[in-house]
Amino acid sequence: MNEKYNVYLVSDSTGETLDRIFLSLKSQFANFEYIKKEYAFVRTEQQIDKIIKECTGFPNSLILYTIVETKLAKYISNKSEKNNVPCFGILGNLILSFSKLLNQKAIHKPSAQHVLDDDYYKRIEAIQYTMSHDDGRNVSDLGKADVILLGISRTSKTPTSIYLANRGYKTINIPLVLDQKLPIGLAANNKACVIGLVADPERLADIRRNRVAIMKDNNLKDYTDIDYIKREIQDSKNLFKKNNWPIIDVTRRSVEETAASILKIIEIKKNK
């Protein structure tokens, strides 16, 4: 039986970066059992002392940290070493290497990535736009969108839209329903990157059945019927091919993977 580890994620900011790095790290180990404990906005030696004290009280504890202030980073490293707690700094060596490459000193400022600059306000605007255009609402201003996602029900349109919005892209998602006309101006839209999302019919049927069970609505027979779903999928593919819109199969893709493919398509379109 594998040992279970107590993993302490210690950050001097929100901890978002560290959490994503740990997510990528743990995915590489099939039999890694752990209990994760997160500590954000750690900026004093007293806070670190409390974390180290807790670590020493549990077997198999280890620390991953993103602390950019040099003195504090050295403090957590030294304290961990004295108490025999494995400790790994995520950004330290990378910042040092970049400093040498760029021939300039790093500012070592916590939360520097969260500065309220133009990019920040662009993301906020994109999120507001995307939320107000979810599920086919407000399609009268398609010209303002950066990305337009099309797909039948349960093809991950909304979560993908939100992810793209957080990257600063104004995104509209429009559900496709059999025999329903598309919004005026969509086919002629040259500004936005229009993407078609599809999925395996069997997988969609399972997802929809679970959805209907939660909703407790027994009047949605077509919605979960496999033949009806196959027809929906085929009609949507025909539409995408007719308009020369890129198609992404989301069946075995996470939202992040789908979004990465969309960003690549956007990049290719910009360079044409």
N, C-alpha and C positions, 0 to 999 in steps of 0.2 A: 504494500500500500504506500502511495506517495505521501511525502510529508507536506503539510500545509504551511504556507508562509504568511507572515504578517507583513504586508507591503505598505510602507508609509510614503505617500507622495507629498512632498513638502515644497511649497512655492511661495515666492515673495509677491506674487501677483494673484490672478484669479485661479491659476492651476489648470487652465484649459489646455495650454501647450503640453504640459507634463502629462495630463490625462490621455491626450491623443498619442503621445510617444509611447506611453505604457500600453495602450491598446494595441499598437503595432508590435510592440515587443512581445507581449504575452501570446499574441496570435501565432508566434513561431514555435510555441512549445505545447504539444498536445496534452501533456499530463502535468500541467502546472496548476496546482491548487493553491488558492490564496484568499486572504481576507484583506481588502483594500481599505486604507484609512487616509483621508485627504485633509491636508492642512494648507489653507490659502492665506495670503497676506502675512506670511511669517517674516518679520522684519526686526526682531530683537533677539538678543542672546537668551533672554529669559524664556521666550517661546520655544527656542530650540532645546533648552535644558529640560523643559517639560516633555517634549517629544522624545528625547533620548531616554529620559527616566521611564517613560511608558514602554519604549522599545526593549529595555533591559528586563522588563517584567514579563515579556512574552518570548518563548523560544522561536527560532527561525525568523527573526525580524530582520528586515532590510529597508534601507532608505534610498529613494530616488528623489533628487531635488533639482529645482531650477531657481537658483539664487544668484543674481547678477552682481550684487554688491560684494566686492572682493573680500573685505574683512569678515563679513558674515558667512560667506561661502567657506572660507578657511576655518572658521569657528565650528561649523557643523561637521566639516571633514575631520578636524582634530578631535572633537568630542566623540564622534562615532568611533574613531580608531581607538581611543582610550577605553571605550566601553565595549570593544569587540563587536560592534554592529556594522555589518557590510553597508557601505554608503557610496552612492554613485552620483556624481554631478553630471547633468545632461548637457548644459550649455557652456560650461567653463572652458574646456579645451577648444571648442569650436569658436568661441568669442576671441580667445587668445590667437588662434590661427588666423582668423579674419583680421584681427588687429595688425598682425605682422604683414599680411598680404596687402592690406590697404595703407599700411604705413601711417596709421593714426590710432589714437587711444580710444577705446570704447567708453561710452558715458556711464556704463554700469548703473543705469536708472531703472528701478522696478516699474513694471507696467508701461514701459516706453512704447510698446506696440499698441497700447490703447489710447494714444494721444488723440485729442479731438481735432483732427485735421480734415482736409477735403475728402480723403478716402473714407473716413469715419462717417461723415455726413452723407456721402454717396451711398454707403451701405444702409444707413437709416432710411434714406429716401427710397431705396430699392425695396426694403422690407415693407414699408408702408404701401408702396405701389402694388407689390405682389400680393399682400394680404387683401387689399381691396379689389383685386382682380382674380381671386381664387374661384375655381370651379365655373368659369365662364361668365363671371359678373363683369359689368362695365367694359364690354368689348368695343365700345364706341371710340376709344382712343388707342387702338392697336399700334398706331404710329409711334407711340412713346415707349413701347416695349423693346427690350434687348433680346429677349427670348420668348417664343410662344411654343408651349408644349401641347400636343394633341394626343388623345388616346381614349379608349373606352374606359369604363369604370374599373377601378382598382389596378391601374397600371402605374401607380406611384407618382402621379402627376403633382399632387400637392406637396408631399415631402421633398420632392426634387426641386420644386419651385422655391420652397423656403430655403433650402440649402444654397441654391444659386443666388437668392436675394441676399443671403448673408455674405456672399462673395462680391456683392455690389451690382448684380444684374437684375434689372427690372423684368420680372417674369410673369407672363399670363399663362394659365393653364385652362384648356377648353375641353370639356368632355364630349366625346363623340357618341351620338345616339343614332341608331338606324333611321334612315329616311329624314333626318333632321338637317336643315341647310346650315352651311357654315356662315359665320359672320361676314358681312359685306366688307370687302377690301382685304380679306385675309390672303387670298390667292395672289393678289397683286402687291402684297407687302414685300418690299425689298430691304427695309432697314433691319427688321428683326430676323433672328435666326429661328426658323420654324422647324421643329423636331417632332417626329412621330414616334410614340411609344407603343410597343406591343408586348405581349406575353403569351406563354403557352396556355392554350385553352383549358387543359386539365387543371393546371395550377390556378388559373383564374376562377374556375368553378369551385375549387376547394376554398379559396379565399372568400368568394361571394357567399358560399353556404355558411361559413362561419359568421360573416357579417349579418346575414339574414337571421341566424340563430340568436345573435345578440340583440337585434332589432325586434325579434319576435313578430315578424311580419310574414304571414303565410301567403300573401297575395303577390309574390314576386317570382312566379314560376319561370317565366322567360329569363329573368335575371340570372338564375342559376342553371338553366338548361344548357347542356354542353353543345348541342347543335346550334342553338341560338348564339352562344358565345363564339363558336367557330365562324359563324356567318359575320358577326360583329368584327372579329379579327381580320377576316379576309377583306371585308368592305373597307376597313381602315387602311390596310396595306395597299389596296387598289387606289385609295385616295392619295396616300403618300407618294406612291409611284407616279401617279398622274401629274402631280404637282412638283415632282422631283425633290421632295422633302426627305432629308436623311431619316432613317429608321433605326431605333435602338430597341433591342429585345431586353426587357428588364427582368426576365424570368429568374436568372441566377445572378443578378447584379444587386449589390447594395445601392442605397441612394447615393453614397459617395462615388461609387464606381460609375453609375449612370451620369452623375454630374461631371465627372472627370472626362467622360466621352463627349459630353455636350460642350465643355470648355475647349476641347480639342477641335471640335467642329467649328466653333466660333473663331478660333485662331486661324484655321484654314480659310474660312470665309474672308477674314480681314486681309489675308495675304494674297487673295486672288487679284 
